[in-house]
Amino acid sequence: MAQGKYERELRDILEGDEEAIADATKTTDGYVTEQYERFKDNPFLVSRGAGSLGVDLLAVRGPISLMIEVKSSKDSTIYLSDQKRLQEQREDIERTAKQCQVVPLYAYRLKGRRGQKWKLFTLDIYDDLNPPVREIMTVIPTLTPTKTSYKIVWDEGKWLGDFTGVCDGFLSEVRE
């Protein structure tokens, strides 16, 4: 049930919802607030995936298409090998991202944190994607491999606020 709360929080931020952005930035500095404010001017169209889609959110803005799996924890590392279901889910996300040529993202919400609470990660599938999709992925850290699967390490992620600049830069290049 709590996971749905974070999915809605991220959806609202990406959609440029003023209240969600104000809440997400109430303990951040001016730079971070400015980055999040950019979602108001350049929002994504976001749909929550109802279980059967295999991911939590689908987000689209112009030629940018994102498949987003939301994870949250109080711990700074999440191991995807803890449950077979998580391993299978990662494999499904990878397969779908390749087939549909979309950016696969893991959005990690660190519980109990002040300031920015979201970091982004992707899968190491650059070579299987078309150049425009690959370009966005090159600035997002990949999941960290383990002996049996993968882990998401908070300190290695890309701040959600910084991702707005990546998207805006990509869209400017596409328009030229």
N, C-alpha and C positions, 0 to 999 in steps of 0.2 A: 504493500500500500504506500509506504513512504517513497518508493522508487517513482511512482506516478507523480508525486509532488515535484520531484526534480526534473522529470520529463516535461511537465507543464512549465516549470520555471525556465528551463532552457528554451522551450518553444516560444514562450512569451518574449524573452530577450531577443531571439533571432527575428521575431516578427516586429520588433521595434516598439513593443508595448511600453509606454512611458512609465507606468507604475512599476513594472518588473525591472526596468533599467534603473530607476531611482532606488529601488530596494537592493539591487545587485551592486550598486556603486556607493552606497551610503558610508562605507568604511574604506573607500579607495582614494587614491590621490587624484589630482586634476587630470593628469594624462590618461589614466585608466577610464575615468568618467567620460572624457572626450571620445575615447575609442568606442565605448559602449553606446554613446549618443549617436554614433554613425549608423547604428542599426535602425534608428528612427528614420533617417533619410534614405537608407538603402536596405529595407527589410527583406527578409526571405519569406516565401510562402512555405509554411510548415504544416505538415500533417502528422499526427501521431499514428504510429503503426499499431494496429490492434493484433498483437501477438502473431498472427499468421504471416505478417510481412517479414518477420525475422529480425527486424530492427525497431527501435523505439520511435525514431523520427525520420521523416523524409523532408528535406529542405531544398528549395529551388529559388534561384535568383538569376534571371537571364540564362546564360549557358552553364551556370554552376549548379550541379546536382550533387547533393550530399545524402548519404545513408548514415544515420547517427545512432549508435548504441550508447545509451546512458548508463554509466556505472557510478556508484557512490560508496564511500567508505570513510570511516574515521582513521583508517590506517593509510600510510603513505604509499603502500604497494598492494595491488590486487593481483592475485595469481589466477590466471584463467585455467590452470590445470587442476584447481581444487574440485571441480565438478566436470564430469564428462559432457554435460549439457553445454557448458561454457566453451569447451573445445569445439564441439560440433557447431555451435552458433558462430564462432569465429570462422570456421571453414565455410559455412553457408554464406556469411557476409563476404568473404573473399571471392567465392564463386560468383555470387550475384554482382559484385562490383565489377569483376572482369567482363561478365556477359553484358551488363548494361552500361558499362563505361561511366560509372559514377564514383565519386570520392567516398571511400569508406572511412568513417571517423568513429573513434571512441571518445566520448565526452566524459571526463572524470570530474565528479563533484566531491571535493574534500569537505566532509562534514566538520562543523565546529571551527572552521577557519574564518578569520577576519580578512577583509580585503577581497581580492579576486578569488573566487571559489571554483573556477572552471579551468581545466586544461584539456587540450585536444591531442589525440594520437591517431595514427593511421596504420595501415598494414604495409608490409614491404612487398608491394606488387607493382611497382613503377613500370617495369618492362612490359607488363601485360596491358597497359592502358595507353590510350591515345595521347599525343603530346599536350593538348589543352588540359586534360584531366591531370596528367602527370605533373604539369607545371604547378598546380595548386598543392599537390602532395609533397613536393620537394621541400617545402618549408615547415612541414609538420613532422615531428619525430614519430618513428615507428614503435610498435610494441617491442618490448625487449624479449628475445628468445630465452627460454630456460631449457633444461635437459629434456623435459617432457612436453612443453607447450610454450606459453608466453606469459608475461606479466606486464602490468601497467605501473610504471614508477612515476609518482607525482612529480618529482624534481626534474624529470626529463621531458615533460610535456610543453606544448605551446599554449601560452595564455589565450583564452578566448578573445580578450580585448585586442590582442595583436593580430588575430585572425581577420578582423574587420579590414585592416590595411591590406592584407594579402588579397582578399576578395575584391576590394575596390581597385587595387592595382591590376589585377587580372582583367577585370571588366573594362578598365581604361584601354588596355592593350587590345582587347577584342574589338572595341569600338573604332580603333584607329585604322 
